[in-house]
Amino acid sequence: MKNDDGRFERFLDLARRGRPAEAPEPRFGFATRVAARWAAQDARPDALAVWERLARWGLAGALAVCLTVFLVSRDSLQARETPSALDAFAGFTEEDDSF
């Protein structure tokens, strides 16, 4: 069985109280230390960053190709007067309203 020691009720009580009125301010120079640490890091990207960038470029390229093919072949997407090969193979005609 579950042990009911009132932890959930304490959690709800703390959540109802909310955060304190005054939020703690970061110590003096905190932003400078963060910026200095960021600048001191090695600038070379790791393998995961390179893979993510290549995947993003590949997705953008594939989307561009699909959009270009769609725009170029708009005329061929119009309804045809002659049945397609699949319709002819299945035996459907334009007069046939079975589908």
N, C-alpha and C positions, 0 to 999 in steps of 0.2 A: 504494500500500500504506500501511498505517497505520504511523505513527512510534511505535515502542515505546521511550519514554525512561524508563519506570519510574514514571510519575506515578501510575498506578493502585495500584501496590504501595506507594508512599509514602502514598497516601491510606488504604489499608487499615491500614498500620502506625500512622498517626496515630489512626485510628478505634479500633484495639485498645488504644491507650494511654488513651483517654478524656480527659475534661476534668481539669484540675488539681484537687488536693484542696481547695484554698481558692479559692472563687469570688471574683472581684474585687467589692468593695463599691462602690456608686455614691458619688460625692463628696458631701460635706456640702451640703445645700441642694438636691439634685437634684429631690426631690419638690416642693419649694416652687416651683422654677423651672417645672416642668411644669404645676403647678396655675395659676401666674400666667399662663403662655402660653395655657392653655386658657381662662381667664377673660377674657383680653384679646381673644379672637377675636370676630368679629361673630356675634351671636346669630341672625341670619336664616338659615333653611334654604335650601339651594340647590335648583335645579329637580329634581335627581335624588332628593334626600331627599323632596321633596313627591310626586314620582311614585311612589316606593317606598311611601310611607304611603298614598296613594290606592289603589294596587294591592292592598295588604294589606287595607284596609277593603273594597274591592270583592270580594275573595276571601272574606272573612268574611261579607259580605252574601249572596253567592251560595250559600255553604254553608248559611247560615241558611234561605234560601228553599227550597233543595232538601230540607233536613231537615223543614221545615214541610209541604211538599207531600207528602213521603213519609208523615209521620204522619197527615195529614188524609185521604189516599187509601188508607189501609191496607185498608179494607173493600173497595175496588174491586179490590184485588190478589188477592183470594181466587178460587179456581177457580169458574167459572161452569158452570151446567148447560146453558146454550144456547151454541152455538158462536159464536166471534167472526166478524166480517165477513170477515176474512182466511181463516179456516177454511172458512166457507161458500163463499167464492169459489174456494178451492182444491179444494173437494169433500171435505174431511175431515169425518168424523162421529165421534161418541164411540165407536161400535162398531169403528171402523177402527183397527187396531193397526199401521198401516204406517209410523208415524213414531215 
